[in-house]
Amino acid sequence: MPDTKRLTRKGQATRDRIVAAAARLMLEQGVARTTIEDIQAAAGVSPSQLYHYFPGKDALVSAVIDHQAAQALDVQQGCLQRLDSIDALGHWRDVMINILTEMQCVGGCPLGSLASDLSESDPVARNQLAAAFAQWQELIRQGLLDMQRRGELAPDANPGNLAVAMLAAVQGGLLLSQVNRDPAPLRIAVDTMIDHLHALTRPMVP
Amino acid sequence: MPDTKRLTRKGQATRDRIVAAAARLMLEQGVARTTIEDIQAAAGVSPSQLYHYFPGKDALVSAVIDHQAAQALDVQQGCLQRLDSIDALGHWRDVMINILTEMQCVGGCPLGSLASDLSESDPVARNQLAAAFAQWQELIRQGLLDMQRRGELAPDANPGNLAVAMLAAVQGGLLLSQVNRDPAPLRIAVDTMIDHLHALTRPMVP
């Protein structure tokens, strides 16, 4: 695979087109059902062009994971800067619900779908996906840590565990929304976690 | 497909063996990567035997969904009767963690993995999976409703929404446990929901 840093602007655009086509096809039909020929046709490139950038399907899968991880983190970083208040978390939920509604709930979470698809068949991909989820989880944890430092979250709350639970709510909510073709499960799952955090911002009667 | 009610005991055993082999292979390698020939070999049956019970892959997929749905509901119904107290929910979490640990986190949730695998490629399977999740969610909701009726859950808590959030926590937790090969995310996600329910059993300072 050529060093992506050395690609010309045109080369980068071709590579991006191939990755976008592969990502879309793998989301719609799964990795196993997506052939190199499908991707070639969808991206409008020749076999030798595709091979120039990606020597095989493994390299394409790896590029698609990077692409979907960047998209998932962009939703947080681009739109919200930091998830460091109840309001910011509510805005993040709205952004996710809007994307899901636009997609008519097709594909669920692009990263979660790849994780379910590849975890048993491809240990390299599984590790790459685990790293992407760890980065996502860390972004959520940092926001909760900021809230705690400012005294908005109870001192005995555990931002690390709450970040795991929030990411699980997002992933499980997206799966239930995908299978039901309804954004409601994602909204309810994330709102319940926001309610939980909200309760942790107030003292409780023992 | 022959009426399963009319199968002889031996016929039923053969059919069960085929479904168990198909379920295991589909969990390990995904539906698309599992061929009829793989299933035949794993179940130790001839092509004509397999065809006698399942005219094609669609019929096998449908039987595998039924099988995995029954397994998921058995974990709740068989072990716990009802999820109608904080203790019962804690026991349910322990049962799930034990199964996951025994499996070394391979396969995640059998039902969730099928949902992610088939939702975009097979609308019939997607509807069958949505019905299975609805049944699971209803079992959780019934338990929470019982808690509320006994005054253990706050009157303004919404058992329907809490059941969606709990099922999302289970599904998202299992996916993160699968990709990380670590039971901790499932435990943390479910424990956070149990903490949330626990908080709803106690009055809070406004």
Interface residues (C-beta under 8 A of the other chain):
Chain A: L27 E28 Q29 G30 A32 R33 V106 G107 G108 G112 S113 A115 S116 D117 S119 E120 S121 R126 L129 A130 F133 N161 L162 V164 A165 L167 A168 A169 V170 Q171 G172 G173 L175 L176 Q178 V179 N180 R181 A184 P185 L186 I188 A189 D191 T192 M193 D195 H196 A199 R202 P203 M204 V205 P206
Chain B: L27 E28 Q29 G30 A32 R33 V106 G107 G108 G112 S113 A115 S116 D117 S119 E120 S121 R126 L129 A130 F133 N161 L162 V164 A165 L167 A168 A169 V170 Q171 G172 G173 L175 L176 Q178 V179 N180 R181 A184 P185 L186 I188 A189 D191 T192 M193 D195 H196 A199 R202 P203 M204 V205 P206
